Amino acid sequence: MQDLFTEDCLVYGSSLAGAVHQGRDAVKQHIVELQNAFPDLVFYIEDLVADGVNVFIRWLARGTHKGQLWDYPGTGEERLLRGSMMCKVKEGNQRITDMYFYWSISSVYSLL
């Protein structure tokens, strides 16, 4: 985790409530919540473009919704989630400083 994010990183759009996760510890907590909700979650990168400082990723994730995520309790059903993200990388140490998530609307509705 320390090798991926800067200490003062910001992650936007990773929840439906629009919460901003500030700092490496908050991002780590969010990842733990995601793992608890989808313990078998696997991400697949569908497209990736990098320009030196920015990295754009379109992804697909598949997992079983076993625990609560945001305000939605686990259903025990497999879910297919789609989205994209844009990361800003700090030059020199190649760690993420900012990350923006964009969820596919059908992915969000699949959780309801």
KAPECOR-V824881 format. One record per residue. N is the residue number from 0. RES is the residue in one letter. SS is DSSP state (helix for helix, strand for strand, loop for the rest). Layout:
N;RES;SS  N;RES;SS
This chain:
0;M;loop  1;Q;loop  2;D;loop  3;L;loop  4;F;strand  5;T;strand  6;E;strand  7;D;strand  8;C;strand  9;L;strand  10;V;strand  11;Y;strand  12;G;loop  13;S;loop  14;S;loop  15;L;loop  16;A;loop  17;G;loop  18;A;loop  19;V;loop  20;H;strand  21;Q;strand  22;G;loop  23;R;helix  24;D;helix  25;A;helix  26;V;helix  27;K;helix  28;Q;helix  29;H;helix  30;I;helix  31;V;helix  32;E;helix  33;L;helix  34;Q;helix  35;N;helix  36;A;helix  37;F;loop  38;P;loop  39;D;loop  40;L;loop  41;V;strand  42;F;strand  43;Y;strand  44;I;strand  45;E;strand  46;D;strand  47;L;strand  48;V;strand  49;A;strand  50;D;loop  51;G;loop  52;V;loop  53;N;strand  54;V;strand  55;F;strand  56;I;strand  57;R;strand  58;W;strand  59;L;strand  60;A;strand  61;R;strand  62;G;strand  63;T;strand  64;H;loop  65;K;loop  66;G;loop  67;Q;loop  68;L;strand  69;W;loop  70;D;loop  71;Y;strand  72;P;loop  73;G;loop  74;T;loop  75;G;loop  76;E;loop  77;E;strand  78;R;strand  79;L;strand  80;L;strand  81;R;strand  82;G;strand  83;S;strand  84;M;strand  85;M;strand  86;C;strand  87;K;strand  88;V;strand  89;K;strand  90;E;loop  91;G;loop  92;N;loop  93;Q;loop  94;R;strand  95;I;strand  96;T;strand  97;D;strand  98;M;strand  99;Y;strand  100;F;strand  101;Y;strand  102;W;strand  103;S;loop  104;I;helix  105;S;helix  106;S;helix  107;V;helix  108;Y;helix  109;S;helix  110;L;helix  111;L;loop
